Amino acid sequence: MNFQQLETFLQIARLGSLSKAAERLHATQSAVSMRLADLERELGVELVDRRYRPCRLTSKGRDLVAYADEVVTLTQHIRHRVGDPAQLTGSVKIGVGEHVALTWLPDLVAELNRRHPDVVVELDIGLLEQMTAQLRSGEFDILLTAAQDNSEPDISYRPLGSERFVWMASPALNLPETPLSPDDLSHWPVLTMSRASVLHRLMENWFKTGAARPRQVNVCNSLSACASLTRAGLGVGLLPRSYRESGLVELHTEPPLDPTPFYAMHNAQAAPPLAGIIAELAEAASTFP
């Protein structure tokens, strides 16, 4: 057996699909199927029951997972710690919050490409709730996003600074310059991101401080779209403070919102070395204070 076979088996075990494993490994499905068949032939046992969708591990397959994970992780650490960093290969899948993607992500990717030119970088822009589930299932190696809670024991959190989100509106709405309470803003349509986002939770918690509920909430899964709708005067939006430079005015609200922390998040026990490398580079690239 070899590293490639064990790595392929681990991806099948984590993703529950030969096709998803092939996509994750940048290989054809026939190549993945052949690697699995060769591994099963060498061990003399069936590891994956292909009759099910998603496919299931056999009892011997479940026994192999811990050993395969240990071998693959150790091999990756040897390559990282002993080998030439410029020769580091493989792929890394990164889940990214939209605000990170719109600010310092290009600097991070440029530095990663400069240091490790043979590493394939896969970026997926998404929302916290879905991306966290994908991190646990092994679909992502690391997340770069906002999170209000950093206490989950199976996830490692590396701080990347904080961003202040504030209520904003189009100047055309002529909202008062005096401090606005949750009850005051509840009379205006609210524009925010969908329920799977940190911003939606932030919005709900702010209104709860004043025992108020907005009369209308319009949601979408794009921060840029929320800003565009706010500029069009369709309601008040909860947006990064830096958006004041894009034709929006910041509303003075009471209470103010606390800064929202951002983290590099990866599996606390079995993250590949590339996840740690990216977490370090992300901390250096972040422009959040």
C-alpha positions in Angstrom: 0.0 0.0 0.0 1.1 3.6 -0.5 0.4 7.1 0.6 -1.8 7.9 -2.4 -4.1 4.9 -1.7 -4.5 5.8 1.9 -5.1 9.4 1.2 -7.8 8.4 -1.4 -9.4 6.0 1.1 -9.6 8.8 3.7 -11.3 11.2 1.3 -13.8 8.6 0.4 -14.4 7.9 4.1 -14.9 11.6 4.9 -17.0 12.6 1.9 -19.0 9.4 1.4 -18.5 9.4 -2.4 -15.9 8.3 -4.9 -16.9 11.2 -7.2 -16.5 13.8 -4.4 -13.2 12.2 -3.4 -12.0 12.5 -7.0 -13.0 16.1 -7.2 -11.2 16.8 -3.9 -8.0 15.1 -5.1 -8.1 16.5 -8.6 -8.2 13.0 -10.0 -10.6 11.1 -12.3 -13.2 8.9 -10.7 -11.7 5.9 -12.4 -8.3 6.6 -10.9 -9.9 6.9 -7.4 -11.8 3.6 -7.9 -8.6 1.9 -9.0 -6.6 3.1 -6.0 -9.4 1.9 -3.7 -9.6 -1.5 -5.5 -5.8 -1.9 -5.3 -5.8 -1.1 -1.6 -8.6 -3.6 -0.9 -6.8 -6.2 -3.0 -3.6 -5.8 -1.1 -5.3 -6.0 2.3 -7.6 -8.8 1.2 -10.7 -7.2 2.5 -13.6 -5.0 1.3 -13.2 -1.5 2.8 -16.2 0.4 1.2 -19.7 -0.9 0.5 -20.5 0.7 -2.8 -24.1 -0.4 -2.9 -25.2 2.6 -0.7 -25.4 6.4 -1.5 -23.5 7.8 0.2 -21.2 4.8 0.3 -20.6 3.2 3.6 -17.4 1.8 5.2 -17.4 -1.8 6.1 -16.2 -2.8 9.6 -12.7 -3.3 8.3 -12.9 0.1 6.6 -13.8 1.7 9.9 -10.9 0.0 11.5 -8.5 1.4 8.8 -9.6 5.1 9.2 -7.6 5.8 12.3 -4.5 4.1 10.9 -4.8 5.8 7.5 -5.3 9.2 9.1 -2.2 8.7 11.3 0.0 7.7 8.3 -1.3 10.5 6.0 -0.9 13.1 8.7 2.6 12.0 9.7 3.6 12.0 6.0 2.3 15.5 5.5 4.1 16.7 8.7 7.4 15.2 7.4 7.0 16.9 4.1 6.2 20.2 5.9 8.9 20.1 8.6 11.7 18.3 6.8 11.2 18.9 3.1 11.7 22.0 1.1 8.7 24.3 1.7 8.7 25.3 -1.9 8.2 21.7 -2.9 5.0 21.3 -0.8 2.3 19.9 -3.0 -1.3 18.9 -2.8 -4.5 20.9 -2.6 -6.2 22.9 0.1 -9.9 23.8 0.2 -10.7 27.0 2.0 -14.1 28.2 3.1 -14.2 32.0 3.1 -16.6 34.6 4.4 -17.6 37.2 1.8 -16.1 40.1 3.8 -12.7 38.4 3.9 -13.0 37.7 0.1 -13.7 41.4 -0.6 -10.8 42.7 1.5 -7.5 40.9 2.2 -8.0 37.5 0.6 -6.1 38.4 -2.6 -3.0 39.2 -0.5 -3.3 35.9 1.3 -3.6 33.9 -1.9 -0.7 35.8 -3.5 1.6 35.0 -0.6 0.5 31.4 -0.5 1.2 31.1 -4.2 4.6 32.7 -3.8 5.7 30.4 -1.0 4.1 27.2 -2.2 3.7 27.4 -6.0 2.8 23.7 -6.3 -0.2 23.9 -3.9 -3.6 24.0 -5.5 -5.9 26.5 -3.8 -9.7 26.0 -3.9 -11.8 28.8 -2.6 -15.5 28.6 -1.7 -17.3 31.7 -0.6 -20.1 30.9 1.9 -21.9 31.4 5.1 -20.8 30.3 8.6 -23.4 27.6 9.4 -23.0 25.6 6.2 -19.2 26.0 6.0 -18.8 24.8 9.6 -20.7 21.6 8.8 -18.5 21.2 5.7 -15.4 21.7 7.8 -16.5 18.9 10.2 -17.3 16.6 7.3 -13.8 17.1 5.8 -15.0 19.1 2.7 -13.0 22.1 3.9 -9.5 22.1 5.3 -9.9 25.6 6.9 -12.3 28.4 7.2 -11.6 32.2 7.2 -14.7 33.9 8.5 -16.5 35.7 11.2 -17.8 33.7 14.3 -19.4 35.0 17.5 -18.6 31.7 19.3 -15.1 30.2 19.5 -15.7 27.6 22.1 -16.4 24.4 20.1 -13.8 21.9 21.4 -13.3 20.1 18.1 -12.3 23.3 16.2 -9.1 25.3 16.5 -9.6 29.1 16.3 -6.8 31.5 15.3 -7.8 35.2 15.8 -7.7 37.3 12.6 -8.8 40.6 14.2 -12.3 42.1 14.4 -14.5 44.2 12.1 -17.2 46.6 13.3 -20.6 46.3 11.6 -22.9 49.2 11.8 -26.4 50.2 10.7 -26.3 52.1 7.4 -28.8 53.7 5.0 -29.1 55.7 1.8 -29.0 59.5 2.3 -32.3 59.6 0.4 -34.1 58.0 3.4 -33.3 61.1 5.5 -33.1 59.1 8.8 -32.6 61.3 11.8 -29.0 62.0 13.0 -30.0 61.5 16.6 -29.3 58.1 18.2 -31.7 55.4 17.1 -32.9 52.6 19.3 -34.0 49.1 18.2 -37.6 50.2 18.5 -36.8 53.2 16.3 -35.3 51.1 13.5 -38.0 48.4 13.8 -40.3 50.7 11.7 -37.9 50.4 8.7 -37.4 47.4 6.4 -34.1 45.6 7.4 -31.7 44.3 4.8 -29.4 41.6 6.0 -27.8 38.2 5.1 -29.6 34.9 5.5 -30.1 33.0 8.7 -27.0 30.9 8.3 -24.8 34.0 8.6 -23.2 35.7 11.6 -24.7 39.1 10.5 -28.3 37.7 10.8 -27.6 36.6 14.4 -26.0 40.0 15.1 -29.1 41.7 13.8 -31.5 39.6 15.8 -29.5 40.0 19.0 -29.3 43.8 18.6 -33.1 44.1 18.2 -33.6 41.8 21.3 -31.6 44.3 23.4 -34.6 46.7 22.9 -37.3 44.0 23.1 -38.1 45.0 19.5 -38.7 43.2 16.2 -38.3 44.7 12.7 -41.6 45.0 10.8 -39.9 43.6 7.7 -36.7 41.7 7.1 -35.3 41.0 3.6 -32.4 38.5 3.4 -30.0 37.3 0.8 -26.7 35.4 0.9 -24.5 38.1 -0.5 -23.0 41.0 1.5 -22.5 43.0 -1.7 -26.1 42.6 -2.7 -27.2 43.8 0.8 -25.1 46.9 0.3 -26.5 47.5 -3.1 -30.1 47.2 -1.9 -29.3 49.5 1.0 -27.8 52.1 -1.4 -31.1 51.9 -3.4 -33.0 53.1 -0.4 -34.9 49.8 0.1 -34.2 49.7 3.9 -31.5 49.9 6.5 -28.6 47.5 6.3 -26.1 46.0 8.8 -22.8 46.4 6.9 -19.1 46.8 7.5 -18.2 50.3 8.7 -15.8 50.7 5.7 -18.9 50.8 3.4 -19.4 54.4 4.5 -17.2 55.3 1.5 -19.6 53.8 -1.0 -22.5 56.3 -0.8 -24.0 55.2 2.5 -24.4 57.0 5.8 -23.7 55.4 9.1 -26.6 55.6 11.5 -26.0 56.5 15.2 -27.6 53.7 17.2 -28.0 52.9 20.9 -26.7 50.5 22.0 -23.8 50.3 19.6 -22.8 46.9 18.2 -19.7 45.2 19.5 -16.9 44.4 17.0 -17.3 41.0 15.4 -14.3 38.7 15.6 -12.9 36.8 12.6 -11.0 33.5 12.9 -9.0 30.9 10.9 -10.8 27.7 11.9 -9.7 24.2 11.3 -10.1 20.7 12.8 -8.4 20.7 16.2 -7.1 17.1 16.0 -6.7 16.1 12.3 -6.1 19.2 10.3 -3.6 18.8 7.4 -0.3 20.9 7.8 -1.5 23.2 5.0 -4.3 24.3 7.3 -1.8 25.5 9.9 0.3 27.2 7.2 -2.7 29.1 5.9 -3.8 30.1 9.4 -0.4 31.7 9.9 -0.4 33.5 6.6 -4.0 34.7 7.1 -3.1 36.2 10.5 -0.3 38.2 8.7 -2.5 39.2 5.7 -5.6 40.2 7.7 -6.3 44.0 7.7 -8.8 43.7 10.5 -7.7 45.4 13.7 
